[in-house]
Amino acid sequence: MYAADPGTSQGSRVSDWTTEATDVIERSVALVRDRTVEPARVATKAIVYGVLAVLAALPAIVLATVGAFRVLVIIEQGNTWAAWLTLGGIFLIAGAFCWTKRNP
């Protein structure tokens, strides 16, 4: 009653129009998705993995520093002042190196 018989030219024209409209909408949605969702997904993935790496590396660095201090105390036969001096010198040299590599 509402649509023409599929065998007539008017029925195929209506069918073609709906297919073309659907294809245009699908292409538009895919284009918007490619330009918005994909870059946001990549950026979010990089942020999550970066935070995870920092959360794993920070305690490892602290524990390595504490371990180095304990080893230095043992090597320097219980003289904690010498261990502090040695570790402080190492950090001072590392900081001076980083300072020379900075961009003014």
C-alpha positions in Angstrom: 0.0 0.0 0.0 2.8 2.4 0.9 5.7 1.1 -1.3 5.5 0.2 -4.9 5.8 -3.3 -6.1 9.5 -4.3 -6.2 9.3 -5.2 -9.8 8.5 -1.6 -10.9 11.0 1.1 -11.5 9.7 3.2 -8.7 10.2 0.5 -6.2 13.9 0.0 -7.2 14.4 3.8 -7.2 13.2 3.9 -3.6 15.4 1.0 -2.7 18.4 2.6 -4.3 17.8 5.9 -2.5 17.6 4.2 0.9 20.7 2.2 0.2 22.6 5.3 -0.9 21.5 7.2 2.1 22.5 4.4 4.4 25.9 4.3 2.7 26.4 8.0 3.1 25.5 7.9 6.8 27.8 4.9 7.3 30.7 6.7 5.5 30.2 9.9 7.5 30.1 8.0 10.8 33.3 6.1 9.9 35.0 9.3 8.9 34.1 11.1 12.2 35.2 8.0 14.1 38.5 7.8 12.4 39.2 11.5 13.0 38.1 11.6 16.7 37.9 8.3 18.4 41.0 6.7 17.1 43.4 9.5 18.1 41.8 9.8 21.5 42.1 6.0 22.0 45.8 6.1 21.0 46.5 9.1 23.4 44.6 7.4 26.2 46.5 4.2 25.7 49.8 6.1 25.8 48.8 7.9 29.0 47.7 4.7 30.8 50.9 2.9 29.9 53.0 5.9 30.8 51.4 6.2 34.3 51.8 2.4 34.7 55.5 2.7 33.9 56.0 5.6 36.3 54.2 3.7 39.1 56.4 0.7 38.6 59.7 2.7 38.2 59.3 5.0 41.1 59.3 2.4 43.9 62.1 0.5 42.1 64.3 3.6 42.1 63.6 4.3 45.8 64.4 0.7 46.7 67.6 0.7 44.6 68.7 3.9 46.4 68.1 2.4 49.8 69.8 -0.8 48.8 72.8 1.2 47.4 73.0 3.1 50.7 73.0 -0.2 52.7 75.7 -1.7 50.5 77.8 1.5 50.9 77.5 1.3 54.7 78.7 -2.3 54.6 81.6 -1.5 52.3 82.7 1.5 54.3 82.6 -0.6 57.5 79.7 1.1 59.3 80.6 4.7 58.6 77.2 6.1 57.7 78.6 9.6 57.1 80.9 8.2 54.4 78.0 6.4 52.8 76.0 9.6 52.8 78.9 11.5 51.3 79.4 8.9 48.6 75.7 8.7 47.6 75.4 12.5 47.8 78.4 12.8 45.5 76.9 10.4 43.0 73.6 12.3 43.0 75.5 15.6 42.7 77.4 14.4 39.6 74.1 13.0 38.1 72.4 16.3 38.7 75.2 18.4 37.3 75.1 16.1 34.2 71.4 16.7 33.8 71.8 20.4 34.3 74.3 20.6 31.4 71.9 18.7 29.1 68.9 21.1 29.8 67.6 23.5 27.1 67.9 27.1 28.2 
